[in-house]
């Protein structure tokens, strides 16, 4: 029987699960549909400017994750956000650096887009775009749940009882992220700012954060959920035209370039009462932020707990 474990998704949940399973002696391969690592721990270069455009920082409230973060800090992988409260952690030098660090020593196949997964004759068969069929013994899905469930449905996989509709109810808010390059320093505080009214929920200057070179502002603007839902299909310029007049005082310098990042599965609308799903009879695990919690720490703990259950052979 094929003993390999395939993990779909190289976000923090998938990477931490892969590391824990490999440390326990498992043969693990990670499939990631994009070129990047870290999922929403994401960084993008636009011209000379550099933007953390997904998760802006993370916290560590549980003892397990706090110990892990402390170990990363000791290696210089993460550090407190300069000028922010001490509990806000950022990766060094950019947020996607944590994904790259966690992928070290793992077999990660990037730009491998799965089309469906099927359970046949005691093993999983993975149909991958422009690649040969892959066969593995156990399967872990850590992509946003709608994507994971779509892969299972495409392969005709049925889960027990009401599990599928229960998981289908865990839907996501989208988020539009404007990436603004300025012709000079912004007026934003170094720690960024959370707004409580209007279309914007968060703004931060990546130059003041220490990741974009020079003094010119490189501002990430996260737009709130209702606005993002309503305007998701609009062009970069159309979204900017709606938002820029609302934040001109915060910018403090002319905008010379606008880019737009669309996060379709940005934040779970609700989370499950269980941190992960492990179905030993199918050799199938599910993990991620809609199970573990809507932040980086929740996703991390979900992946870690799933690895615990798989290595201990526990049910549930």
Secondary structure, DSSP 4 states (H G I P E B T S, - for coil): ----EEEE--BHHHHHHHHHHHHTT--EEEEESSS-SBTTS-EEEETTEEEE-S---B---SHHHHHHHHHHHHTTSEEEPTTS-TT-EEESSSTHHHHHHHHTTSEEEET--EEEEEEETTEEEEEETTS--EEESEEEE-S-HHHHHHHHHHTT---STTHHHHHHT--EEEEEEEEEEESS--SS-TT-EE-SSSSEEEEEEHHHHT-SSSSS-EEEEEEPHHHHHHHTTS-HHHHHHHHHHHHHHHH-S-EEEEEEEEEEEEEESS--SSS-EEETTTTEEE-SHHHH-SSHHHHHHHHHHHHHHHHHT---
